[in-house]
Amino acid sequence: MGEQNEKKMYDHSFILGEETRPKIEIFTQEDSDITVKNSIFYKQYRQILSAIAEHLLLCKEGEKQDAIYSSWEFPNNIFVFAGERGSGKTSCMLTARELLCMQKRDHKVVLDDLFEIEDSVKKNQDKAKIKEKEIDIYKDILKETSFYRCEVIDPLFFDSNHNILELFIGTLFRDLMKKEEKEPQYRHDRKLLLSRFAEIRRIFPLLGKKLEFSEFGDLEQLKDLSASLELKEVLRELVRDYLEYIYKDTNGKLVLCIDDIDLDMKDGYGLVECIRRYLNMPELIILMAVKLEQLGNVIRIKYTKDFRPLLEREEKYIENKTVKGDDNYNEVVNHIVERYITKLLPLNQRIIMPSVKDLFDKDIQVCRKQGGKVRKVNILSPMKNGILEEIYKKTRLLFYNTKSQVNYIIPYNLREFCNLLHLLYNLDDVESHEGALPNLIPFKEYFYGVWCTNNLDKGGLSIIQKLRDIQDYGLINQTVIKHLKRRFEVLRNIEISNDPKDAAKDKKETKESRLSDSSMKELQNILDEENMMYNISLGDVLACLDWLGKVSYQEDDRKLFFAMKTFYTFSLYETFRKREEIAEEKKKLTQKEVINKEILTNNEIVYGDIVNGNFLNSEYLNVAPYEKIDKDKGSVSRCRRVIDNEAISDLIKYISGREPKTDICSKIVKENFKEELLRKIVEFFLLTTSFVVESKEKESNSSFSQYRKRNEVYYEKNIAQSRKYICFDVLSIFYNLVNVAQSYGRFDKLVLENSREVKANEEKELNKEQDAEQGQIKEQEQRQEGEQVEEQEQKQQQSGEQEQNLNEGQQPIEAQNSGEVEKVDENPKKDEEDSELEKSAKQKFKDEMLSNKAKYPLYLAMLDYIIGNEPLQASANEKRDHEWANKRLVYKVSLRNIDLLEQISYRLQRQRPDKSGDTVRLFKKMFDNLAEIEISTYRNGQGLQANIKYEFFGVIRDFMAELLSPGNEEYKAIFDKIYTDS
């Protein structure tokens, strides 16, 4: 009972390791649990045997009408397996031959399985009876007919000196010789058969001979004119005698397999004609494997040559623009080719090979041969999800299907799919991204070497190769943008100015030249040629790819977008490594390698050079409704805007006990103010600040079109109190959470101080400064006195040395040193000490952030949430502290998979908040949306599935709810004042 249930658990089977050569399926082995119904070619086997059965019945009926039909009018005996390269044509053809030639004892079992009535037909009893009667006739004719194998004719042997008839005759003669070697008693009875071979040998040279009328004086020469007809009759007699002599069967059928005849572009038509003219006989069953489009091209070549004079004349008519006839000779040729193929290969005798997409919803059993036996390895249920799960187990890469489309990573070609299966099951399951890095190497080679080669056009393949050749990861984003603009005209059109005056100058009116939507304006900024490479973010590139994905419908283009996104996924995975490992690598670098002009950013790992400040472009995604200000200003983006940094600085001063310049906190009672809530307000804006806005950019309304053109790295620039404007970007929180210490460290560090300690610290600092000033004055006086004494001594010494040198005939010291550059007293040790002090200060800052909840309540609340809700990844003994939680937070927000980024952006767009007039309520909904995101992954090697969640964003949602609570109106007013568009 268990075995029966096991067999019903899957639809088809694949055996690993058999994808490199044609596979002949055997369904009669006792030790195999794979039946003919489990084969992916089950329908094809049933179709070919049904078609051959119909052919046999037609031949049997035709034997009664020999007097009416000539030998040229036998039923068509060519059965073709049609499909793309790698679709399994050859394997299916060879297995079909084995099904025909199987031993009689296996006939019943296999044919019963093969011709089982479908469940849909069984429901109708009348149809079921008719179908059962038809099937019984098929099975009977197949059982009573004996089939015998011929050697496969391979296109490798096709050339101008050996046609297919010679190869066919040669295979029969070689089989005869082998038979006689094994059984010498047959030799005495072969005279008639050898005479047939001799007669055919005599006729072959006459087929291509052109006779002159003057030669018709001899009867033998007249007889040569009928050589073509005679050859077909002699060939049939040869096959009959061959069957009788070799197999003792006068009613049997030879099965001849011809593989890839369409590959012979030069002589293909002649080979096909030989088959059609001479091998059409009831005693022979011909199975062919071809690509129909390619065969059509082979035949088209022949007829194009025949029509060459007419085609050339037609081309002259077109060039000279003269009147020509109604005939379009190209269409005539195509029509002839179509009719020729239809006659040669009747539709009911064409077996169309299945595509892998036909198996997407099927359950596939993956097997492996061990010790000569077939053993189950896994079941992909269904196949389209199972294969993505296997990719995740081996590489930790996440690919997803949608409701309307299966992921492009799953091949549509059977051979390519088998190669992917074999690759995956030769890799070990992994439990971490670090452990998956070795497996990424062969998977990348498969993707670039096989998938890209088979799926991308020439231009797309060139783009991917150029991206792979990039050595400096900082160049990737800019290079991608340039290649996209070069390939897609719609992107180049976006660069047209949106100024109505410029548009009037350009008479070409396109949708792209009439930009009004904010998303389109943002694309225009991204595509600006003057943008610096290190200021183009990953979010910018994804914005371009997203928009192109919505306006490009060509399959080649969409596959290119997928390849580019996969390239980014590979790059992000490989470059995201533990900072401890990077620190160890930096220690090994020499001073020359560290001080190098290539270092443009301060990113700790190369991963940061790919992200470049933003994962998601909030302005393009437009994840929040615009805020209406007034008639003059119109509407302002809630996702990204310019805000007043002075307001934040004043709030920081107020928290620290200093006197603010503005009245931002005037309504708060200082004795009872909620310091923690104020600090959360500050932290929220520190986490959502993208870059400094220059005053001149603000005044010229070019804040968001100019920052990518700056010489400095925009997302690393420190934000001093003197800076008036900064850019608020709600989705920059993803990037800022990757390194919270760096994000906070950009601002004035007064936020680090506690209001109770600030006055005492200020007094200490003031005393230190006064003591230092007095000490510096004393040191300066002493140094000046010492320098004067030393100068006098040096002058006296130099005077004595010069006098001595002149007496010895040497040049003065000044002459010796003329032309030399004065050497600077370098102190590399001091530089290293300064660098170490800077690193020590940063580390101290990080440590303090992880330990002082009073100063950083919002950040530490997120870490506390992770500690309380995040499952342990290693062992139960792993220490749950803020350092552990921060690593988990960094791991979560350091997005390495483009599919994940797209899912987050789609979620934000689909659940975009309504047009609420209150910003805090809107942000509460947005972060509630982020906190509810749950992205499904796949089961790992232990069968566990850990979905990706961002529940820690609920801390910010709760912070927004706190601002909305009764009694906190003054604090909400402070938030609104800072957020007000400047």
Buried (B, 14 or more C-beta within 10 A) or exposed (E): EEEEEEBEEBBBBBBBBBBEEBBBBBBBEEEBBBBBBBBBBBEBBBBBBBBBBBBBBEBEEBEEEEEEEEEEEBBBBBBBBBBBEBBBBBBBBBBBBBBBEBEEEEBEBBBEBBBEBEEEBEEEEEEBEEBEEBBEEBBEBBEEBBBBBBBBBBBEEBEEEEBBBBBBBBBBBEBBEEBBEEEEEBEEEBEEBEBBBEBBEBBBEBBEEEEEEEEEEEEEBEEBEEBEEBBBBBBBBBBBBBBBBBEEEEEBBBBBBBBBBBBBEEBBBBBBBBBBBBBBBBBBBBBBBBBBEBBBBBBBBBBBEEBEEBBEEBEEEEEEEEEBEEEEBBEBBBEBBEEBBEEBBBEEBBBBBBBBEEBBEBBBBBBBEEEEEBEBBBBBBBBBBBBBBBBBBBBBBBBBBEEEEBBBBBBBBBBBBBBBBBBBBEBEBBBEBEEBBEBBEBBBEBBBEBBBEBBBBEEBBEBBEEBEEEEEBBBBBBBBBBBBBEBBEBBBBBBBEBEEEEBEEEEEEEEBBEBEEBBBBBBBBBBBEEBBBBBBBBBBBBBBBBBBBEEBEEEEBBBBBBBBBBBBBBBBBBBBBEEEEBEEEEEEEEEEEEEEEEEBBEBBBBBBBBBBBBBBBBBBBBBBBBBEEEEEEEEBBBBBBBBBBBBBBBBBBBBBBBEBEBEBBEEBEEEEBBBBBBBBBBBBBBBBBBBBBBEEBBEEEBBBBBBBBBEBBBBBBEBEBEBBBBBBBBBBBBBBBBBBBBBBBBBBEBBBBBBEEBEEEBEEEEEEEEEEEEEEEEEEEEEEEEEEEEEEEEEEEEEEEBEEBEEEEEEEEEEEEEEEEEEEEEEEEEEEEEEEEEEEEEEEBBEEBBEEBEBBBBBBBBBBBBBEEBEEEEEEEEEEEBEBBBBBBBBBBBBBBBBBBBBBBEBBEEBBBEEBEEBBBBBBBBBBBBBBBEBEBBEBEEEEEEEBBBBBBBBBBBBBBBBEEEEBEBBBBBBEBBBBBB
